[in-house]
Amino acid sequence: VCDRNICLSLFAAMAAQAERPKRARLGEVDTEPHAVVVGPSVPSTHGVGDLVQAEDHPAQADEPGITRLDRLCAAPDHQGAGLAKADLNALLDHGIHCVETIAFMPMRKLLDVKGIGEQKALRIMAAARQLVPMRMVSAAEMLQMRRNMVQLTTGSAQLDRLLRGGIETGQITEIFGEFRCGKTQLCHTLCVSCQLPIDQGGGESKALYIDTEGTFRPERLADISRRYNLHEEDVLENVTYARAYNSEHQEKLLTEAAAVFCESRYAILIVDSATGLFR
């Protein structure tokens, strides 16, 4: 339902983000359409058009899993592409927020960026593949990566067993079913469960919820937080919400989500519903 560049940017940004979320504290209480859930990611106001600090300021250290675009400002001899600040802003405007996105996309998509010609695109691609090595791995390494993957509990022990542990992070999970069968309720539960400690079926991270049908209810999150014995204020603060009003607005929000994921740590992106505005 969105441009492939946006999807690539989202997946590249989900592995790790710049700041840890505010951990939801343990409380004192005893006690029709499709929804798409994408797993790795304080609401952020950073948009796609934010200026990038390049050579004028010392480069910030890369977070694990995210290579900052300003690394491309270095000379080709230093694993860069010699880009100027205007080139970086053009990449941002096109929904590209980290070097991993460039490494995973075909060059023809890079040529669609304003001001990027063939020679410059070749330099950018060469630098991206140096900074983000892509290699073959053995089945044993792949198995270890699968074992290290974080899974988010659905809140239902039986459903977790069917999913062999819960919702997988770094993957797309599509939820579909009849009207009023619990799809949106499950999405609300995941917004809370993703904030739990990893050893309790969470991701110790935030959630981003894109609502296309006006069904998001923050009071549900408050109720669910009490089930997990969490402080509802912390839980609500760790959920970023956006309402999409048409298909173009939905695609714009997904582009902005890629930027947000580079600024903070998110475990899950929920689009409820992914297809509603395209019908």
Secondary structure, DSSP 8 states (H G I E B T S, - for coil): ---HHHHHHHHHHHS--SS------B-S------EEEE---------TT-----TTS-----BTTB--GGGGGS-GGGT-----HHHHHHHHHTT--SHHHHHHS-HHHHTTSTT--HHHHHHHHHHHHHHS------HHHHHHHHHH--EE--S-HHHHHHTTSSEETTSEEEE--STTSSHHHHHHHHHHHTTS-GGGT--SSEEEEEESSS---HHHHHHHHHHTTB-HHHHHHTEEEEE--SHHHHHHHHHHHHHHHHHS-EEEEEEETSSGGG-
